[in-house]
Amino acid sequence: MPGTFLFAGPTLARARLIDPLLDLGAIDVRRPVKRGDIPRIVKENGSPGTIVVVDGLFHTDLAVGHAELRAALRGGWTVWGVASMGAIRAREMSALGMKGYGEVYELYCRDGVDFRDDEVALLHGAAPEYAELSEPLVHMRAALADLVARGAVGEDVRARVLAELEGMWFGDRTLPWLASRLRELVPAIGPEVDAALAGFDRYRIKSLDLIRFVRDVTTR
């Protein structure tokens, strides 16, 4: 997929841990997007290509803006949003031609559900490792749903823990906190929690979305 620019950081770093054979081919990988990056790509390239927004900065820098994405679309660029901030922008700009992909994007598109921006936020270290210092709420939500489905916790426990997580600053949402809180509420489920945490990549739907996107879309 020549002429493709992908803005990603921690979501891609985790995707590469999940799938060490992930092949990005000719994709030009850039750091998480911030305000001004999209116009720069458009200006530097004579003909329109494809922009894929995955991760984005929003705390230390101005977030990627709707106007600059709209300008890229008007200039003939194909613009995708996947997994994280990209999914948020794709939902907000779907009527203007931005494309969305993946489970996270679908969660933002559900009717009658207030799926907040901080569902996908996390703290992370510097490039290139982008070490995860917290866990996105959307991943914890998936893990709790699975524990309920397997009968390890009740719906009341899931709802209580989610309410507490939703009230937290995103940087305080960590797997140790989740494990500790579940054991406090249901002491007998220790082994179930250990198993869920040991295999937590199955719940990291942001990175799983990106892996599927690379395979399903960029290789066409």
Secondary structure, 3 states (H helix, E strand, C coil): CCCEEEECCHHHHHHHHHCCCCCCCCCEEECCECCCHHHHHHHHCCCCCEEEECCECCCCCCCCCHHHHHHHHHCCCEEEEECCHHHHHHHHCHHHCCEEECHHHHHHHCCCCCCCHHHCCCCECCCCCCCECCCCHHHHHHHHHHHHHCCCCCHHHHHHHHHHHHCCCHHHCCHHHHHHHHHHHCHHHHHHHHHHHHCHHHHCHHHHHHHHHHHHCCCC
